[in-house]
Amino acid sequence: MSHFYFKTMDNDGMIPGDLPFEFPDLFAAVEEAKHVLAEMALDGLPQRPGGTLGIEVQNGDRSAIVRLRLELKVDYINSS
């Protein structure tokens, strides 16, 4: 098992991951990060267009190895 940290970015700002999580490998850590990101979206989408929710997966040395991002994009269609 390997240790991973999740640093999150939401509407309130950046929150460093203080507690390590154990996963058998990076792929399992990324799958869990996807679930956490979905739960963050349930609490509220980004407040402005271009805003993002995100998770940075860090290894045991706290070096960033994967970033997941959910972006709110609004496109207005000109119907003239």
C-alpha positions as CSV (number, residue, x, y, z in Angstrom):
1,M,0.0,0.0,0.0
2,S,1.2,3.5,-0.8
3,H,0.3,6.8,0.9
4,F,-1.3,9.6,-1.1
5,Y,-2.5,13.1,-0.1
6,F,-5.4,15.0,-1.7
7,K,-5.1,18.7,-1.9
8,T,-8.5,20.2,-2.8
9,M,-9.6,23.5,-4.4
10,D,-13.2,24.5,-4.0
11,N,-15.3,27.7,-3.8
12,D,-13.8,28.4,-0.4
13,G,-10.2,28.2,-1.6
14,M,-7.3,25.7,-1.4
15,I,-7.2,23.1,1.3
16,P,-4.0,21.1,1.8
17,G,-4.4,17.4,2.5
18,D,-3.1,16.9,5.9
19,L,-3.9,13.2,6.4
20,P,-2.5,10.5,4.1
21,F,-4.8,7.9,2.4
22,E,-3.6,4.4,1.6
23,F,-4.2,2.9,-1.8
24,P,-2.7,-0.1,-3.5
25,D,-1.6,2.1,-6.4
26,L,-1.9,5.4,-8.2
27,F,-4.9,4.2,-10.3
28,A,-6.9,3.4,-7.1
29,A,-6.0,6.8,-5.7
30,V,-7.2,8.6,-8.9
31,E,-10.5,6.6,-8.8
32,E,-11.1,7.8,-5.2
33,A,-10.2,11.4,-6.2
34,K,-12.9,11.2,-8.9
35,H,-15.4,10.2,-6.3
36,V,-14.3,13.0,-4.0
37,L,-14.5,15.5,-6.8
38,A,-18.1,14.4,-7.6
39,E,-19.0,14.8,-3.9
40,M,-17.5,18.3,-4.0
41,A,-19.7,19.1,-7.0
42,L,-22.8,18.0,-5.1
43,D,-21.9,20.7,-2.4
44,G,-21.9,23.4,-5.1
45,L,-20.6,24.0,-8.6
46,P,-18.0,26.7,-9.2
47,Q,-19.6,30.1,-8.5
48,R,-18.5,31.8,-11.7
49,P,-17.9,30.7,-15.3
50,G,-14.3,29.6,-15.6
51,G,-14.2,28.6,-12.0
52,T,-13.0,25.1,-11.1
53,L,-13.2,22.5,-8.4
54,G,-10.1,20.4,-8.2
55,I,-8.0,17.8,-6.5
56,E,-4.3,17.4,-6.6
57,V,-3.1,13.9,-5.8
58,Q,0.2,13.9,-4.1
59,N,2.6,11.0,-3.4
60,G,4.0,10.2,0.0
61,D,6.6,12.9,-0.4
62,R,3.8,15.4,-1.0
63,S,4.9,15.9,-4.6
64,A,2.0,16.5,-7.1
65,I,1.5,13.6,-9.4
66,V,-2.0,14.0,-10.8
67,R,-4.5,16.9,-11.1
68,L,-8.2,16.4,-11.6
69,R,-10.4,19.4,-12.4
70,L,-14.1,20.1,-12.9
71,E,-14.6,23.3,-14.7
72,L,-17.8,25.3,-15.2
73,K,-18.0,26.6,-18.7
74,V,-20.9,28.8,-20.0
75,D,-21.1,29.4,-23.8
76,Y,-23.7,31.9,-25.0
77,I,-25.0,31.1,-28.5
78,N,-25.7,34.0,-30.8
79,S,-29.0,33.1,-32.5
80,S,-29.4,36.1,-34.8
